[in-house]
């Protein structure tokens, strides 16, 4: 009988890769509690929250954090809407240029970030749109749309169209039976198993 469990060496390699990638981040986080003024004194002489207090008193850091949260919220919202609608359109309909549109949606994450950034900057300059808050949001949303699109269309492809037809037989219209599944899905840290999903049902 075929087992769906991964071999032990594969699990070991996966966990080793996770630790290798996240260990430097953990070291940096640990140094944030170091009592020494030197950035790279090892081993740490003690633990303190003083540096967090210093950072909280700097207006430039607070402004940067606030701006980052605003950009993240708006970019995520734009990506959820655009990525879901694009996935729904490409999942159900066959039309000329479908593959080309799919490729264009995937390009931002396939190309190096600097290439996409320069392309967006050129586009903004062409339409006389000066760099600012809006352009930052659009730039981040461009990358996020790819993630949403990939996850949503993957779930759509695993959804039987007979379910939609059954809801139509029960009197649901096109908006009521549109299954907007897994608008957001990600894996958390070292576990690699927990998925966060958003299941929206238009009623």
Secondary structure per residue as TSV (DSSP state, phi and psi in degrees):
chain	resnum	aa	ss	phi	psi
A	1	X	-	360.0	132.6
A	2	X	-	-75.9	129.8
A	3	X	-	-97.1	138.5
A	4	X	-	-85.2	-5.5
A	5	X	S	-74.2	140.5
A	6	X	-	-73.5	146.9
A	7	X	-	-60.3	155.9
A	8	X	H	-60.2	-43.5
A	9	X	H	-65.6	-30.6
A	10	X	H	-69.7	-41.2
A	11	X	H	-62.6	-42.7
A	12	X	H	-62.6	-42.5
A	13	X	H	-65.4	-38.9
A	14	X	H	-65.1	-47.2
A	15	X	H	-64.7	-37.4
A	16	X	H	-62.4	-40.8
A	17	X	H	-64.2	-40.1
A	18	X	H	-63.7	-46.0
A	19	X	H	-63.1	-43.0
A	20	X	H	-60.2	-39.6
A	21	X	H	-76.7	-33.0
A	22	X	H	-97.3	-14.5
A	23	X	H	-59.8	-44.8
A	24	X	H	-59.4	-36.0
A	25	X	H	-66.2	-39.8
A	26	X	H	-64.5	-37.5
A	27	X	H	-63.4	-44.6
A	28	X	H	-62.2	-42.1
A	29	X	H	-63.8	-38.3
A	30	X	H	-65.9	-37.5
A	31	X	H	-67.5	-18.3
A	32	X	T	-65.7	-20.3
A	33	X	T	-100.1	6.9
A	34	X	B	-72.4	136.9
A	35	X	-	-78.7	-17.7
A	36	X	S	-78.9	149.1
A	37	X	S	-75.0	-28.2
A	38	X	S	-68.7	136.4
A	39	X	T	-71.6	-29.8
A	40	X	T	-123.3	35.8
A	41	X	-	-77.6	126.2
A	42	X	S	-133.8	137.6
A	43	X	S	-76.1	161.4
A	44	X	-	-59.4	138.4
A	45	X	-	-81.5	-18.8
A	46	X	-	-178.8	-179.2
A	47	X	B	-117.3	139.5
A	48	X	-	-153.9	156.4
A	49	X	S	-105.6	13.2
A	50	X	H	-61.2	-38.8
A	51	X	H	-68.2	-31.2
A	52	X	H	-68.9	-36.8
A	53	X	H	-65.8	-40.9
A	54	X	H	-63.2	-42.9
A	55	X	H	-65.0	-37.3
A	56	X	H	-68.6	-20.3
A	57	X	T	-90.2	-5.3
A	58	X	-	-94.7	120.1
A	59	X	H	-67.0	-32.3
A	60	X	H	-66.6	-36.7
A	61	X	H	-69.3	-42.4
A	62	X	H	-63.4	-39.4
A	63	X	H	-63.8	-40.1
A	64	X	H	-65.9	-41.4
A	65	X	H	-65.2	-42.9
A	66	X	H	-62.0	-44.2
A	67	X	H	-62.5	-41.5
A	68	X	H	-62.2	-41.3
A	69	X	H	-66.5	-40.0
A	70	X	H	-64.6	-45.5
A	71	X	H	-62.7	-43.4
A	72	X	H	-62.3	-43.0
A	73	X	H	-65.0	-47.6
A	74	X	H	-69.9	-40.7
A	75	X	H	-64.5	-39.3
A	76	X	H	-64.5	-43.2
A	77	X	H	-62.1	-45.3
A	78	X	H	-62.1	-42.5
A	79	X	H	-66.2	-39.2
A	80	X	H	-62.1	-44.6
A	81	X	H	-69.6	-53.9
A	82	X	H	-67.7	-42.9
A	83	X	H	-64.9	-39.6
A	84	X	H	-68.1	-44.9
A	85	X	H	-63.6	-41.2
A	86	X	H	-64.3	-42.0
A	87	X	H	-64.4	-41.1
A	88	X	H	-63.8	-41.2
A	89	X	H	-67.3	-43.5
A	90	X	H	-76.9	-22.0
A	91	X	H	-75.1	-41.8
A	92	X	H	-91.5	-36.2
A	93	X	-	-104.9	144.5
A	94	X	-	-109.8	122.4
A	95	X	-	-149.7	165.0
A	96	X	T	-65.6	131.1
A	97	X	T	88.6	8.9
A	98	X	H	-61.2	-45.6
A	99	X	H	-66.1	-36.0
A	100	X	H	-65.3	-40.6
A	101	X	H	-65.9	-40.6
A	102	X	H	-60.6	-41.2
A	103	X	H	-64.4	-42.3
A	104	X	H	-63.7	-35.9
A	105	X	H	-67.8	-29.7
A	106	X	H	-89.6	-15.0
A	107	X	H	-59.2	-42.1
A	108	X	H	-55.7	-33.7
A	109	X	H	-90.8	-19.1
A	110	X	H	-81.6	-34.2
A	111	X	S	-82.4	155.3
A	112	X	-	-58.5	144.8
A	113	X	H	-57.8	-35.8
A	114	X	H	-65.8	-34.6
A	115	X	H	-67.2	-47.0
A	116	X	H	-63.6	-39.5
A	117	X	H	-62.9	-44.4
A	118	X	H	-65.8	-37.0
A	119	X	H	-64.5	-42.6
A	120	X	H	-65.8	-41.4
A	121	X	H	-61.9	-41.9
A	122	X	H	-62.9	-41.4
A	123	X	H	-64.7	-40.8
A	124	X	H	-64.8	-40.8
A	125	X	H	-65.9	-35.4
A	126	X	H	-62.8	-37.4
A	127	X	T	-97.0	15.8
A	128	X	T	58.7	40.0
A	129	X	-	-104.4	111.6
A	130	X	-	-72.5	144.3
A	131	X	S	-59.1	135.0
A	132	X	S	-173.1	-159.1
A	133	X	H	-60.3	-44.4
A	134	X	H	-63.5	-43.2
A	135	X	H	-67.1	-32.6
A	136	X	H	-64.7	-43.6
A	137	X	H	-62.4	-45.0
A	138	X	H	-62.5	-41.9
A	139	X	H	-61.6	-44.3
A	140	X	H	-68.7	-39.8
A	141	X	H	-63.7	-31.0
A	142	X	H	-59.2	-40.0
A	143	X	H	-76.3	-37.5
A	144	X	H	-69.5	-31.8
A	145	X	H	-58.2	-37.5
A	146	X	H	-61.3	-44.6
A	147	X	H	-63.8	-46.4
A	148	X	H	-62.6	-46.1
A	149	X	H	-59.0	-46.5
A	150	X	H	-61.1	-45.6
A	151	X	H	-71.3	-40.8
A	152	X	H	-69.2	-45.1
A	153	X	H	-68.8	-28.8
A	154	X	H	-65.5	-41.2
A	155	X	H	-69.2	-39.7
A	156	X	H	-59.2	-41.4
A	157	X	H	-67.1	-22.1
A	158	X	T	-91.4	2.0
A	159	X	S	-96.9	126.0
A	160	X	-	-73.5	132.6
A	161	X	H	-67.1	-17.8
A	162	X	H	-64.0	-27.6
A	163	X	H	-65.3	-41.1
A	164	X	H	-66.8	-41.3
A	165	X	H	-64.4	-36.4
A	166	X	H	-65.0	-40.2
A	167	X	H	-66.5	-33.2
A	168	X	H	-65.7	-38.4
A	169	X	H	-63.3	-27.5
A	170	X	T	-88.2	3.1
A	171	X	T	104.3	4.7
A	172	X	-	-78.0	144.8
A	173	X	-	-92.6	-172.5
A	174	X	T	-62.5	-34.0
A	175	X	T	-82.4	-31.9
A	176	X	T	-71.9	-28.3
A	177	X	T	-104.1	9.9
A	178	X	-	-74.1	112.4
A	179	X	E	-85.5	105.6
A	180	X	E	-96.2	86.4
A	181	X	-	-98.8	149.3
A	182	X	-	48.0	56.2
A	183	X	S	-66.1	-34.4
A	184	X	S	-130.7	128.0
A	185	X	-	-144.6	130.8
A	186	X	-	-150.2	165.6
A	187	X	B	-110.8	140.6
A	188	X	-	-102.5	120.5
A	189	X	T	47.0	-135.2
A	190	X	T	-80.4	-15.5
A	191	X	T	-68.4	-44.9
A	192	X	-	66.5	10.1
A	193	X	-	-122.5	-27.4
A	194	X	-	-83.1	132.0
A	195	X	B	-117.3	136.2
A	196	X	-	-103.7	123.7
A	197	X	-	-130.8	151.7
A	198	X	-	-117.5	122.0
A	199	X	-	-111.9	109.9
A	200	X	E	-107.1	131.0
A	201	X	E	-122.9	119.7
A	202	X	-	-78.2	120.1
A	203	X	-	-111.1	360.0
